[in-house]
Structure formats: C-alpha cells, structure tokens
Amino acid sequence: MNDTDRELLDRVRALHATLTQRTVLLSHVQSDVDIFAEGMRDLGADLTSVGDALLGRVRELDATPVATSGADSSALVARLAGQLADIGRP
C-alpha cells in the first residue's frame, strides 16, 4: 500500500461516514422532487467518483507483475480475494 492507496481508502472512509445521514435525509425529502433529485444526484456522483478511483487502482494493480515466493502464494491471494468479496456482499 502506498500514499495514493491510503488517500483512496480515506476517501472511502469519508464517504462511509456520511452515508447514513445522507440516506436518512433523502428519505425525509422524498416528497420534494427537486431536493430529492439533487440529493440523489450528489450521492450518485460521490459514489461514482470513489468507485471509479477504486476500479482505476485495481486496473493498475492487475497490470503489476506479482512477485511470488512459492506455489502457495497464488492460493493465498485467491482465498483473500474471496474473503474480501464476501465482506462486500449484503
């Protein structure tokens, strides 16, 4: 992990810190279509921005050759990737 990765994860944490409040506010302003649409637009833009940055970093990592220390390293990477994917599922 480098400074760019830390900054990216900080962006994710910052967005996470506001998600509950934003969704609660959106649920309370549903009756005002203009305010609701603007809030949804802002939330979508923030999610898209962070998501695009994450996926961009993944593309960089996928293009980077991985130094392996043995045959077991690929199994470990696959297992950890599966665990990370499971964490993200609702």
PDB file of N, CA, C and O in Angstrom:
ATOM      1  N   MET A   1       0.860  -1.165   0.000  1.00  0.00           N
ATOM      2  CA  MET A   1       0.000   0.000   0.000  1.00  0.00           C
ATOM      3  C   MET A   1       0.905   1.226   0.000  1.00  0.00           C
ATOM      4  O   MET A   1       1.903   1.289   0.718  1.00  0.00           O
ATOM      5  N   ASN A   2       0.524   2.198  -0.829  1.00  0.00           N
ATOM      6  CA  ASN A   2       1.291   3.431  -0.912  1.00  0.00           C
ATOM      7  C   ASN A   2       0.424   4.616  -0.471  1.00  0.00           C
ATOM      8  O   ASN A   2      -0.723   4.438  -0.062  1.00  0.00           O
ATOM      9  N   ASP A   3       0.988   5.824  -0.561  1.00  0.00           N
ATOM     10  CA  ASP A   3       0.246   7.011  -0.130  1.00  0.00           C
ATOM     11  C   ASP A   3      -1.041   7.216  -0.929  1.00  0.00           C
ATOM     12  O   ASP A   3      -2.057   7.643  -0.381  1.00  0.00           O
ATOM     13  N   THR A   4      -0.992   6.912  -2.212  1.00  0.00           N
ATOM     14  CA  THR A   4      -2.186   7.040  -3.053  1.00  0.00           C
ATOM     15  C   THR A   4      -3.279   6.082  -2.574  1.00  0.00           C
ATOM     16  O   THR A   4      -4.452   6.453  -2.518  1.00  0.00           O
ATOM     17  N   ASP A   5      -2.899   4.867  -2.236  1.00  0.00           N
ATOM     18  CA  ASP A   5      -3.870   3.892  -1.714  1.00  0.00           C
ATOM     19  C   ASP A   5      -4.475   4.389  -0.406  1.00  0.00           C
ATOM     20  O   ASP A   5      -5.683   4.281  -0.193  1.00  0.00           O
ATOM     21  N   ARG A   6      -3.630   4.935   0.469  1.00  0.00           N
ATOM     22  CA  ARG A   6      -4.138   5.451   1.745  1.00  0.00           C
ATOM     23  C   ARG A   6      -5.123   6.592   1.519  1.00  0.00           C
ATOM     24  O   ARG A   6      -6.163   6.661   2.175  1.00  0.00           O
ATOM     25  N   GLU A   7      -4.796   7.483   0.593  1.00  0.00           N
ATOM     26  CA  GLU A   7      -5.696   8.595   0.276  1.00  0.00           C
ATOM     27  C   GLU A   7      -7.015   8.077  -0.287  1.00  0.00           C
ATOM     28  O   GLU A   7      -8.084   8.589   0.046  1.00  0.00           O
ATOM     29  N   LEU A   8      -6.935   7.076  -1.129  1.00  0.00           N
ATOM     30  CA  LEU A   8      -8.142   6.492  -1.710  1.00  0.00           C
ATOM     31  C   LEU A   8      -9.001   5.856  -0.627  1.00  0.00           C
ATOM     32  O   LEU A   8     -10.217   6.049  -0.614  1.00  0.00           O
ATOM     33  N   LEU A   9      -8.392   5.105   0.275  1.00  0.00           N
ATOM     34  CA  LEU A   9      -9.148   4.493   1.370  1.00  0.00           C
ATOM     35  C   LEU A   9      -9.702   5.554   2.321  1.00  0.00           C
ATOM     36  O   LEU A   9     -10.769   5.365   2.905  1.00  0.00           O
ATOM     37  N   ASP A  10      -8.985   6.667   2.480  1.00  0.00           N
ATOM     38  CA  ASP A  10      -9.515   7.780   3.281  1.00  0.00           C
ATOM     39  C   ASP A  10     -10.767   8.367   2.639  1.00  0.00           C
ATOM     40  O   ASP A  10     -11.708   8.745   3.336  1.00  0.00           O
ATOM     41  N   ARG A  11     -10.776   8.443   1.309  1.00  0.00           N
ATOM     42  CA  ARG A  11     -11.977   8.911   0.600  1.00  0.00           C
ATOM     43  C   ARG A  11     -13.156   7.972   0.839  1.00  0.00           C
ATOM     44  O   ARG A  11     -14.285   8.420   1.043  1.00  0.00           O
ATOM     45  N   VAL A  12     -12.888   6.676   0.812  1.00  0.00           N
ATOM     46  CA  VAL A  12     -13.941   5.689   1.068  1.00  0.00           C
ATOM     47  C   VAL A  12     -14.463   5.862   2.492  1.00  0.00           C
ATOM     48  O   VAL A  12     -15.673   5.862   2.718  1.00  0.00           O
ATOM     49  N   ARG A  13     -13.548   6.010   3.450  1.00  0.00           N
ATOM     50  CA  ARG A  13     -13.961   6.194   4.853  1.00  0.00           C
ATOM     51  C   ARG A  13     -14.791   7.457   5.026  1.00  0.00           C
ATOM     52  O   ARG A  13     -15.801   7.446   5.731  1.00  0.00           O
ATOM     53  N   ALA A  14     -14.375   8.547   4.387  1.00  0.00           N
ATOM     54  CA  ALA A  14     -15.103   9.813   4.498  1.00  0.00           C
ATOM     55  C   ALA A  14     -16.508   9.676   3.922  1.00  0.00           C
ATOM     56  O   ALA A  14     -17.471  10.175   4.506  1.00  0.00           O
ATOM     57  N   LEU A  15     -16.630   9.009   2.789  1.00  0.00           N
ATOM     58  CA  LEU A  15     -17.948   8.796   2.195  1.00  0.00           C
ATOM     59  C   LEU A  15     -18.785   7.901   3.099  1.00  0.00           C
ATOM     60  O   LEU A  15     -19.965   8.172   3.319  1.00  0.00           O
ATOM     61  N   HIS A  16     -18.194   6.857   3.614  1.00  0.00           N
ATOM     62  CA  HIS A  16     -18.897   5.948   4.518  1.00  0.00           C
ATOM     63  C   HIS A  16     -19.457   6.699   5.728  1.00  0.00           C
ATOM     64  O   HIS A  16     -20.568   6.422   6.181  1.00  0.00           O
ATOM     65  N   ALA A  17     -18.687   7.639   6.239  1.00  0.00           N
ATOM     66  CA  ALA A  17     -19.095   8.387   7.433  1.00  0.00           C
ATOM     67  C   ALA A  17     -20.358   9.215   7.202  1.00  0.00           C
ATOM     68  O   ALA A  17     -21.044   9.576   8.159  1.00  0.00           O
ATOM     69  N   THR A  18     -20.669   9.519   5.942  1.00  0.00           N
ATOM     70  CA  THR A  18     -21.843  10.354   5.647  1.00  0.00           C
ATOM     71  C   THR A  18     -23.024   9.584   5.067  1.00  0.00           C
ATOM     72  O   THR A  18     -24.112  10.145   4.936  1.00  0.00           O
ATOM     73  N   LEU A  19     -22.836   8.326   4.720  1.00  0.00           N
ATOM     74  CA  LEU A  19     -23.888   7.588   4.014  1.00  0.00           C
ATOM     75  C   LEU A  19     -25.186   7.485   4.799  1.00  0.00           C
ATOM     76  O   LEU A  19     -26.261   7.704   4.240  1.00  0.00           O
ATOM     77  N   THR A  20     -25.107   7.158   6.073  1.00  0.00           N
ATOM     78  CA  THR A  20     -26.327   7.002   6.860  1.00  0.00           C
ATOM     79  C   THR A  20     -27.101   8.313   6.927  1.00  0.00           C
ATOM     80  O   THR A  20     -28.309   8.338   6.694  1.00  0.00           O
ATOM     81  N   GLN A  21     -26.412   9.389   7.240  1.00  0.00           N
ATOM     82  CA  GLN A  21     -27.088  10.687   7.337  1.00  0.00           C
ATOM     83  C   GLN A  21     -27.695  11.101   6.002  1.00  0.00           C
ATOM     84  O   GLN A  21     -28.812  11.617   5.946  1.00  0.00           O
ATOM     85  N   ARG A  22     -26.959  10.873   4.950  1.00  0.00           N
ATOM     86  CA  ARG A  22     -27.456  11.266   3.631  1.00  0.00           C
ATOM     87  C   ARG A  22     -28.684  10.469   3.227  1.00  0.00           C
ATOM     88  O   ARG A  22     -29.641  11.023   2.686  1.00  0.00           O
ATOM     89  N   THR A  23     -28.657   9.164   3.490  1.00  0.00           N
ATOM     90  CA  THR A  23     -29.817   8.352   3.110  1.00  0.00           C
ATOM     91  C   THR A  23     -31.032   8.686   3.975  1.00  0.00           C
ATOM     92  O   THR A  23     -32.161   8.672   3.487  1.00  0.00           O
ATOM     93  N   VAL A  24     -30.808   8.984   5.252  1.00  0.00           N
ATOM     94  CA  VAL A  24     -31.923   9.392   6.113  1.00  0.00           C
ATOM     95  C   VAL A  24     -32.511  10.709   5.607  1.00  0.00           C
ATOM     96  O   VAL A  24     -33.730  10.853   5.505  1.00  0.00           O
ATOM     97  N   LEU A  25     -31.644  11.662   5.294  1.00  0.00           N
ATOM     98  CA  LEU A  25     -32.136  12.947   4.775  1.00  0.00           C
ATOM     99  C   LEU A  25     -32.907  12.754   3.475  1.00  0.00           C
ATOM    100  O   LEU A  25     -33.960  13.359   3.275  1.00  0.00           O
ATOM    101  N   LEU A  26     -32.381  11.914   2.599  1.00  0.00           N
ATOM    102  CA  LEU A  26     -33.079  11.660   1.336  1.00  0.00           C
ATOM    103  C   LEU A  26     -34.457  11.050   1.573  1.00  0.00           C
ATOM    104  O   LEU A  26     -35.416  11.390   0.880  1.00  0.00           O
ATOM    105  N   SER A  27     -34.557  10.163   2.536  1.00  0.00           N
ATOM    106  CA  SER A  27     -35.864   9.550   2.798  1.00  0.00           C
ATOM    107  C   SER A  27     -36.858  10.575   3.338  1.00  0.00           C
ATOM    108  O   SER A  27     -38.066  10.421   3.161  1.00  0.00           O
ATOM    109  N   HIS A  28     -36.357  11.615   3.992  1.00  0.00           N
ATOM    110  CA  HIS A  28     -37.243  12.649   4.543  1.00  0.00           C
ATOM    111  C   HIS A  28     -37.652  13.710   3.513  1.00  0.00           C
ATOM    112  O   HIS A  28     -38.639  14.418   3.718  1.00  0.00           O
ATOM    113  N   VAL A  29     -36.912  13.826   2.422  1.00  0.00           N
ATOM    114  CA  VAL A  29     -37.240  14.857   1.429  1.00  0.00           C
ATOM    115  C   VAL A  29     -37.815  14.264   0.147  1.00  0.00           C
ATOM    116  O   VAL A  29     -37.857  14.937  -0.883  1.00  0.00           O
ATOM    117  N   GLN A  30     -38.257  13.015   0.202  1.00  0.00           N
ATOM    118  CA  GLN A  30     -38.792  12.359  -0.991  1.00  0.00           C
ATOM    119  C   GLN A  30     -39.952  13.109  -1.617  1.00  0.00           C
ATOM    120  O   GLN A  30     -40.148  13.066  -2.832  1.00  0.00           O
ATOM    121  N   SER A  31     -40.718  13.795  -0.786  1.00  0.00           N
ATOM    122  CA  SER A  31     -41.911  14.468  -1.311  1.00  0.00           C
ATOM    123  C   SER A  31     -41.560  15.711  -2.137  1.00  0.00           C
ATOM    124  O   SER A  31     -42.370  16.166  -2.944  1.00  0.00           O
ATOM    125  N   ASP A  32     -40.359  16.258  -1.939  1.00  0.00           N
ATOM    126  CA  ASP A  32     -39.913  17.403  -2.745  1.00  0.00           C
ATOM    127  C   ASP A  32     -38.994  16.866  -3.839  1.00  0.00           C
ATOM    128  O   ASP A  32     -37.807  16.628  -3.611  1.00  0.00           O
ATOM    129  N   VAL A  33     -39.556  16.682  -5.013  1.00  0.00           N
ATOM    130  CA  VAL A  33     -38.837  16.012  -6.105  1.00  0.00           C
ATOM    131  C   VAL A  33     -37.526  16.710  -6.446  1.00  0.00           C
ATOM    132  O   VAL A  33     -36.527  16.042  -6.709  1.00  0.00           O
ATOM    133  N   ASP A  34     -37.512  18.031  -6.447  1.00  0.00           N
ATOM    134  CA  ASP A  34     -36.296  18.761  -6.812  1.00  0.00           C
ATOM    135  C   ASP A  34     -35.166  18.531  -5.810  1.00  0.00           C
ATOM    136  O   ASP A  34     -34.029  18.266  -6.202  1.00  0.00           O
ATOM    137  N   ILE A  35     -35.476  18.632  -4.530  1.00  0.00           N
ATOM    138  CA  ILE A  35     -34.458  18.415  -3.497  1.00  0.00           C
ATOM    139  C   ILE A  35     -34.021  16.956  -3.490  1.00  0.00           C
ATOM    140  O   ILE A  35     -32.832  16.659  -3.374  1.00  0.00           O
ATOM    141  N   PHE A  36     -34.982  16.048  -3.615  1.00  0.00           N
ATOM    142  CA  PHE A  36     -34.668  14.621  -3.638  1.00  0.00           C
ATOM    143  C   PHE A  36     -33.751  14.294  -4.817  1.00  0.00           C
ATOM    144  O   PHE A  36     -32.755  13.588  -4.657  1.00  0.00           O
ATOM    145  N   ALA A  37     -34.088  14.802  -5.987  1.00  0.00           N
ATOM    146  CA  ALA A  37     -33.271  14.528  -7.181  1.00  0.00           C
ATOM    147  C   ALA A  37     -31.861  15.091  -7.017  1.00  0.00           C
ATOM    148  O   ALA A  37     -30.888  14.444  -7.402  1.00  0.00           O
ATOM    149  N   GLU A  38     -31.745  16.280  -6.454  1.00  0.00           N
ATOM    150  CA  GLU A  38     -30.426  16.887  -6.256  1.00  0.00           C
ATOM    151  C   GLU A  38     -29.597  16.074  -5.266  1.00  0.00           C
ATOM    152  O   GLU A  38     -28.405  15.854  -5.478  1.00  0.00           O
ATOM    153  N   GLY A  39     -30.235  15.629  -4.184  1.00  0.00           N
ATOM    154  CA  GLY A  39     -29.532  14.799  -3.207  1.00  0.00           C
ATOM    155  C   GLY A  39     -29.096  13.472  -3.795  1.00  0.00           C
ATOM    156  O   GLY A  39     -27.981  13.011  -3.550  1.00  0.00           O
ATOM    157  N   MET A  40     -29.973  12.864  -4.569  1.00  0.00           N
ATOM    158  CA  MET A  40     -29.630  11.603  -5.229  1.00  0.00           C
ATOM    159  C   MET A  40     -28.492  11.807  -6.228  1.00  0.00           C
ATOM    160  O   MET A  40     -27.586  10.979  -6.329  1.00  0.00           O
ATOM    161  N   ARG A  41     -28.547  12.909  -6.958  1.00  0.00           N
ATOM    162  CA  ARG A  41     -27.503  13.239  -7.938  1.00  0.00           C
ATOM    163  C   ARG A  41     -26.155  13.396  -7.237  1.00  0.00           C
ATOM    164  O   ARG A  41     -25.149  12.851  -7.691  1.00  0.00           O
ATOM    165  N   ASP A  42     -26.135  14.144  -6.126  1.00  0.00           N
ATOM    166  CA  ASP A  42     -24.890  14.355  -5.383  1.00  0.00           C
ATOM    167  C   ASP A  42     -24.341  13.043  -4.826  1.00  0.00           C
ATOM    168  O   ASP A  42     -23.144  12.771  -4.920  1.00  0.00           O
ATOM    169  N   LEU A  43     -25.220  12.240  -4.250  1.00  0.00           N
ATOM    170  CA  LEU A  43     -24.797  10.961  -3.703  1.00  0.00           C
ATOM    171  C   LEU A  43     -24.267  10.051  -4.812  1.00  0.00           C
ATOM    172  O   LEU A  43     -23.225   9.417  -4.653  1.00  0.00           O
ATOM    173  N   GLY A  44     -24.976   9.990  -5.915  1.00  0.00           N
ATOM    174  CA  GLY A  44     -24.530   9.178  -7.044  1.00  0.00           C
ATOM    175  C   GLY A  44     -23.186   9.629  -7.582  1.00  0.00           C
ATOM    176  O   GLY A  44     -22.341   8.801  -7.924  1.00  0.00           O
ATOM    177  N   ALA A  45     -22.982  10.936  -7.659  1.00  0.00           N
ATOM    178  CA  ALA A  45     -21.702  11.466  -8.149  1.00  0.00           C
ATOM    179  C   ALA A  45     -20.567  11.098  -7.203  1.00  0.00           C
ATOM    180  O   ALA A  45     -19.479  10.732  -7.647  1.00  0.00           O
ATOM    181  N   ASP A  46     -20.818  11.196  -5.900  1.00  0.00           N
ATOM    182  CA  ASP A  46     -19.782  10.836  -4.929  1.00  0.00           C
ATOM    183  C   ASP A  46     -19.464   9.348  -4.974  1.00  0.00           C
ATOM    184  O   ASP A  46     -18.296   8.961  -4.931  1.00  0.00           O
ATOM    185  N   LEU A  47     -20.491   8.515  -5.059  1.00  0.00           N
ATOM    186  CA  LEU A  47     -20.273   7.070  -5.155  1.00  0.00           C
ATOM    187  C   LEU A  47     -19.534   6.709  -6.442  1.00  0.00           C
ATOM    188  O   LEU A  47     -18.635   5.868  -6.434  1.00  0.00           O
ATOM    189  N   THR A  48     -19.912   7.340  -7.530  1.00  0.00           N
ATOM    190  CA  THR A  48     -19.272   7.077  -8.816  1.00  0.00           C
ATOM    191  C   THR A  48     -17.809   7.493  -8.794  1.00  0.00           C
ATOM    192  O   THR A  48     -16.940   6.773  -9.285  1.00  0.00           O
ATOM    193  N   SER A  49     -17.546   8.658  -8.223  1.00  0.00           N
ATOM    194  CA  SER A  49     -16.174   9.162  -8.164  1.00  0.00           C
ATOM    195  C   SER A  49     -15.267   8.215  -7.386  1.00  0.00           C
ATOM    196  O   SER A  49     -14.179   7.868  -7.845  1.00  0.00           O
ATOM    197  N   VAL A  50     -15.720   7.802  -6.209  1.00  0.00           N
ATOM    198  CA  VAL A  50     -14.913   6.886  -5.398  1.00  0.00           C
ATOM    199  C   VAL A  50     -14.822   5.523  -6.082  1.00  0.00           C
ATOM    200  O   VAL A  50     -13.752   4.916  -6.108  1.00  0.00           O
ATOM    201  N   GLY A  51     -15.924   5.043  -6.631  1.00  0.00           N
ATOM    202  CA  GLY A  51     -15.918   3.753  -7.321  1.00  0.00           C
ATOM    203  C   GLY A  51     -14.982   3.752  -8.513  1.00  0.00           C
ATOM    204  O   GLY A  51     -14.230   2.798  -8.712  1.00  0.00           O
ATOM    205  N   ASP A  52     -15.022   4.816  -9.311  1.00  0.00           N
ATOM    206  CA  ASP A  52     -14.121   4.908 -10.462  1.00  0.00           C
ATOM    207  C   ASP A  52     -12.655   4.922 -10.025  1.00  0.00           C
ATOM    208  O   ASP A  52     -11.806   4.291 -10.655  1.00  0.00           O
ATOM    209  N   ALA A  53     -12.367   5.647  -8.944  1.00  0.00           N
ATOM    210  CA  ALA A  53     -10.997   5.696  -8.438  1.00  0.00           C
ATOM    211  C   ALA A  53     -10.542   4.317  -7.946  1.00  0.00           C
ATOM    212  O   ALA A  53      -9.410   3.905  -8.198  1.00  0.00           O
ATOM    213  N   LEU A  54     -11.428   3.614  -7.249  1.00  0.00           N
ATOM    214  CA  LEU A  54     -11.096   2.265  -6.785  1.00  0.00           C
ATOM    215  C   LEU A  54     -10.837   1.322  -7.958  1.00  0.00           C
ATOM    216  O   LEU A  54      -9.856   0.578  -7.961  1.00  0.00           O
ATOM    217  N   LEU A  55     -11.715   1.360  -8.946  1.00  0.00           N
ATOM    218  CA  LEU A  55     -11.551   0.471 -10.093  1.00  0.00           C
ATOM    219  C   LEU A  55     -10.316   0.831 -10.906  1.00  0.00           C
ATOM    220  O   LEU A  55      -9.660  -0.049 -11.462  1.00  0.00           O
ATOM    221  N   GLY A  56      -9.998   2.110 -10.978  1.00  0.00           N
ATOM    222  CA  GLY A  56      -8.767   2.534 -11.652  1.00  0.00           C
ATOM    223  C   GLY A  56      -7.542   1.971 -10.954  1.00  0.00           C
ATOM    224  O   GLY A  56      -6.604   1.505 -11.601  1.00  0.00           O
ATOM    225  N   ARG A  57      -7.557   2.017  -9.642  1.00  0.00           N
ATOM    226  CA  ARG A  57      -6.428   1.468  -8.872  1.00  0.00           C
ATOM    227  C   ARG A  57      -6.343  -0.044  -9.061  1.00  0.00           C
ATOM    228  O   ARG A  57      -5.244  -0.587  -9.169  1.00  0.00           O
ATOM    229  N   VAL A  58      -7.471  -0.723  -9.103  1.00  0.00           N
ATOM    230  CA  VAL A  58      -7.472  -2.170  -9.324  1.00  0.00           C
ATOM    231  C   VAL A  58      -6.855  -2.487 -10.689  1.00  0.00           C
ATOM    232  O   VAL A  58      -6.085  -3.439 -10.815  1.00  0.00           O
ATOM    233  N   ARG A  59      -7.189  -1.695 -11.707  1.00  0.00           N
ATOM    234  CA  ARG A  59      -6.587  -1.919 -13.033  1.00  0.00           C
ATOM    235  C   ARG A  59      -5.072  -1.767 -12.967  1.00  0.00           C
ATOM    236  O   ARG A  59      -4.341  -2.539 -13.590  1.00  0.00           O
ATOM    237  N   GLU A  60      -4.592  -0.763 -12.206  1.00  0.00           N
ATOM    238  CA  GLU A  60      -3.143  -0.595 -12.037  1.00  0.00           C
ATOM    239  C   GLU A  60      -2.534  -1.813 -11.353  1.00  0.00           C
ATOM    240  O   GLU A  60      -1.496  -2.323 -11.774  1.00  0.00           O
ATOM    241  N   LEU A  61      -3.189  -2.268 -10.300  1.00  0.00           N
ATOM    242  CA  LEU A  61      -2.671  -3.422  -9.562  1.00  0.00           C
ATOM    243  C   LEU A  61      -2.697  -4.682 -10.414  1.00  0.00           C
ATOM    244  O   LEU A  61      -1.765  -5.485 -10.367  1.00  0.00           O
ATOM    245  N   ASP A  62      -3.759  -4.856 -11.191  1.00  0.00           N
ATOM    246  CA  ASP A  62      -3.847  -6.034 -12.058  1.00  0.00           C
ATOM    247  C   ASP A  62      -2.748  -6.042 -13.109  1.00  0.00           C
ATOM    248  O   ASP A  62      -2.318  -7.109 -13.548  1.00  0.00           O
ATOM    249  N   ALA A  63      -2.290  -4.867 -13.517  1.00  0.00           N
ATOM    250  CA  ALA A  63      -1.255  -4.765 -14.540  1.00  0.00           C
ATOM    251  C   ALA A  63       0.147  -4.898 -13.957  1.00  0.00           C
ATOM    252  O   ALA A  63       1.121  -4.985 -14.705  1.00  0.00           O
ATOM    253  N   THR A  64       0.259  -4.916 -12.646  1.00  0.00           N
ATOM    254  CA  THR A  64       1.554  -5.010 -11.978  1.00  0.00           C
ATOM    255  C   THR A  64       1.917  -6.467 -11.767  1.00  0.00           C
ATOM    256  O   THR A  64       1.141  -7.226 -11.188  1.00  0.00           O
ATOM    257  N   PRO A  65       3.092  -6.860 -12.234  1.00  0.00           N
ATOM    258  CA  PRO A  65       3.508  -8.246 -12.001  1.00  0.00           C
ATOM    259  C   PRO A  65       3.652  -8.501 -10.498  1.00  0.00           C
ATOM    260  O   PRO A  65       4.128  -7.647  -9.750  1.00  0.00           O
ATOM    261  N   VAL A  66       3.240  -9.671 -10.084  1.00  0.00           N
ATOM    262  CA  VAL A  66       3.301 -10.046  -8.673  1.00  0.00           C
ATOM    263  C   VAL A  66       4.500 -10.955  -8.457  1.00  0.00           C
ATOM    264  O   VAL A  66       4.659 -11.965  -9.143  1.00  0.00           O
ATOM    265  N   ALA A  67       5.342 -10.586  -7.498  1.00  0.00           N
ATOM    266  CA  ALA A  67       6.465 -11.443  -7.142  1.00  0.00           C
ATOM    267  C   ALA A  67       5.931 -12.563  -6.262  1.00  0.00           C
ATOM    268  O   ALA A  67       5.301 -12.313  -5.235  1.00  0.00           O
ATOM    269  N   THR A  68       6.184 -13.784  -6.670  1.00  0.00           N
ATOM    270  CA  THR A  68       5.683 -14.923  -5.893  1.00  0.00           C
ATOM    271  C   THR A  68       6.830 -15.586  -5.170  1.00  0.00           C
ATOM    272  O   THR A  68       7.946 -15.669  -5.682  1.00  0.00           O
ATOM    273  N   SER A  69       6.544 -16.051  -3.985  1.00  0.00           N
ATOM    274  CA  SER A  69       7.572 -16.733  -3.197  1.00  0.00           C
ATOM    275  C   SER A  69       7.331 -18.242  -3.178  1.00  0.00           C
ATOM    276  O   SER A  69       8.025 -18.975  -2.473  1.00  0.00           O
ATOM    277  N   GLY A  70       6.374 -18.693  -3.930  1.00  0.00           N
ATOM    278  CA  GLY A  70       6.108 -20.129  -3.969  1.00  0.00           C
ATOM    279  C   GLY A  70       4.750 -20.418  -4.557  1.00  0.00           C
ATOM    280  O   GLY A  70       3.974 -19.502  -4.830  1.00  0.00           O
ATOM    281  N   ALA A  71       4.464 -21.672  -4.749  1.00  0.00           N
ATOM    282  CA  ALA A  71       3.197 -22.086  -5.353  1.00  0.00           C
ATOM    283  C   ALA A  71       2.012 -21.741  -4.470  1.00  0.00           C
ATOM    284  O   ALA A  71       0.915 -21.512  -4.977  1.00  0.00           O
ATOM    285  N   ASP A  72       2.211 -21.699  -3.157  1.00  0.00           N
ATOM    286  CA  ASP A  72       1.110 -21.442  -2.238  1.00  0.00           C
ATOM    287  C   ASP A  72       0.640 -19.988  -2.280  1.00  0.00           C
ATOM    288  O   ASP A  72      -0.470 -19.691  -1.839  1.00  0.00           O
ATOM    289  N   SER A  73       1.465 -19.077  -2.804  1.00  0.00           N
ATOM    290  CA  SER A  73       1.086 -17.660  -2.798  1.00  0.00           C
ATOM    291  C   SER A  73      -0.147 -17.395  -3.650  1.00  0.00           C
ATOM    292  O   SER A  73      -0.966 -16.556  -3.273  1.00  0.00           O
ATOM    293  N   SER A  74      -0.315 -18.067  -4.774  1.00  0.00           N
ATOM    294  CA  SER A  74      -1.496 -17.833  -5.604  1.00  0.00           C
ATOM    295  C   SER A  74      -2.757 -18.342  -4.909  1.00  0.00           C
ATOM    296  O   SER A  74      -3.822 -17.740  -5.043  1.00  0.00           O
ATOM    297  N   ALA A  75      -2.649 -19.431  -4.178  1.00  0.00           N
ATOM    298  CA  ALA A  75      -3.796 -19.936  -3.423  1.00  0.00           C
ATOM    299  C   ALA A  75      -4.170 -18.967  -2.313  1.00  0.00           C
ATOM    300  O   ALA A  75      -5.354 -18.749  -2.051  1.00  0.00           O
ATOM    301  N   LEU A  76      -3.167 -18.381  -1.655  1.00  0.00           N
ATOM    302  CA  LEU A  76      -3.422 -17.407  -0.596  1.00  0.00           C
ATOM    303  C   LEU A  76      -4.100 -16.167  -1.160  1.00  0.00           C
ATOM    304  O   LEU A  76      -5.059 -15.663  -0.577  1.00  0.00           O
ATOM    305  N   VAL A  77      -3.611 -15.676  -2.285  1.00  0.00           N
ATOM    306  CA  VAL A  77      -4.202 -14.499  -2.921  1.00  0.00           C
ATOM    307  C   VAL A  77      -5.652 -14.781  -3.296  1.00  0.00           C
ATOM    308  O   VAL A  77      -6.520 -13.939  -3.065  1.00  0.00           O
ATOM    309  N   ALA A  78      -5.928 -15.934  -3.863  1.00  0.00           N
ATOM    310  CA  ALA A  78      -7.292 -16.289  -4.253  1.00  0.00           C
ATOM    311  C   ALA A  78      -8.200 -16.368  -3.033  1.00  0.00           C
ATOM    312  O   ALA A  78      -9.335 -15.894  -3.072  1.00  0.00           O
ATOM    313  N   ARG A  79      -7.707 -16.964  -1.948  1.00  0.00           N
ATOM    314  CA  ARG A  79      -8.506 -17.076  -0.732  1.00  0.00           C
ATOM    315  C   ARG A  79      -8.809 -15.695  -0.139  1.00  0.00           C
ATOM    316  O   ARG A  79      -9.942 -15.421   0.256  1.00  0.00           O
ATOM    317  N   LEU A  80      -7.800 -14.836  -0.078  1.00  0.00           N
ATOM    318  CA  LEU A  80      -8.012 -13.489   0.455  1.00  0.00           C
ATOM    319  C   LEU A  80      -8.957 -12.680  -0.421  1.00  0.00           C
ATOM    320  O   LEU A  80      -9.797 -11.942   0.095  1.00  0.00           O
ATOM    321  N   ALA A  81      -8.832 -12.809  -1.731  1.00  0.00           N
ATOM    322  CA  ALA A  81      -9.738 -12.102  -2.636  1.00  0.00           C
ATOM    323  C   ALA A  81     -11.172 -12.565  -2.419  1.00  0.00           C
ATOM    324  O   ALA A  81     -12.094 -11.749  -2.427  1.00  0.00           O
ATOM    325  N   GLY A  82     -11.365 -13.854  -2.226  1.00  0.00           N
ATOM    326  CA  GLY A  82     -12.696 -14.383  -1.953  1.00  0.00           C
ATOM    327  C   GLY A  82     -13.262 -13.859  -0.651  1.00  0.00           C
ATOM    328  O   GLY A  82     -14.449 -13.544  -0.568  1.00  0.00           O
ATOM    329  N   GLN A  83     -12.413 -13.763   0.375  1.00  0.00           N
ATOM    330  CA  GLN A  83     -12.861 -13.231   1.664  1.00  0.00           C
ATOM    331  C   GLN A  83     -13.248 -11.773   1.541  1.00  0.00           C
ATOM    332  O   GLN A  83     -14.252 -11.353   2.117  1.00  0.00           O
ATOM    333  N   LEU A  84     -12.468 -10.984   0.798  1.00  0.00           N
ATOM    334  CA  LEU A  84     -12.798  -9.574   0.595  1.00  0.00           C
ATOM    335  C   LEU A  84     -14.116  -9.435  -0.158  1.00  0.00           C
ATOM    336  O   LEU A  84     -14.931  -8.569   0.160  1.00  0.00           O
ATOM    337  N   ALA A  85     -14.321 -10.280  -1.147  1.00  0.00           N
ATOM    338  CA  ALA A  85     -15.575 -10.227  -1.909  1.00  0.00           C
ATOM    339  C   ALA A  85     -16.759 -10.572  -1.023  1.00  0.00           C
ATOM    340  O   ALA A  85     -17.821  -9.959  -1.135  1.00  0.00           O
ATOM    341  N   ASP A  86     -16.583 -11.554  -0.139  1.00  0.00           N
ATOM    342  CA  ASP A  86     -17.671 -11.942   0.769  1.00  0.00           C
ATOM    343  C   ASP A  86     -18.016 -10.806   1.734  1.00  0.00           C
ATOM    344  O   ASP A  86     -19.187 -10.622   2.064  1.00  0.00           O
ATOM    345  N   ILE A  87     -17.038 -10.056   2.182  1.00  0.00           N
ATOM    346  CA  ILE A  87     -17.287  -8.939   3.090  1.00  0.00           C
ATOM    347  C   ILE A  87     -18.179  -7.904   2.417  1.00  0.00           C
ATOM    348  O   ILE A  87     -19.032  -7.301   3.069  1.00  0.00           O
ATOM    349  N   GLY A  88     -17.989  -7.696   1.121  1.00  0.00           N
ATOM    350  CA  GLY A  88     -18.745  -6.693   0.394  1.00  0.00           C
ATOM    351  C   GLY A  88     -20.160  -7.081   0.037  1.00  0.00           C
ATOM    352  O   GLY A  88     -20.940  -6.241  -0.413  1.00  0.00           O
ATOM    353  N   ARG A  89     -20.507  -8.345   0.231  1.00  0.00           N
ATOM    354  CA  ARG A  89     -21.866  -8.796  -0.126  1.00  0.00           C
ATOM    355  C   ARG A  89     -22.821  -8.531   1.029  1.00  0.00           C
ATOM    356  O   ARG A  89     -22.477  -8.733   2.194  1.00  0.00           O
ATOM    357  N   PRO A  90     -24.034  -8.073   0.691  1.00  0.00           N
ATOM    358  CA  PRO A  90     -25.023  -7.828   1.749  1.00  0.00           C
ATOM    359  C   PRO A  90     -25.545  -9.110   2.364  1.00  0.00           C
ATOM    360  O   PRO A  90     -26.382  -9.066   3.266  1.00  0.00           O
TER     361      PRO A  90
END
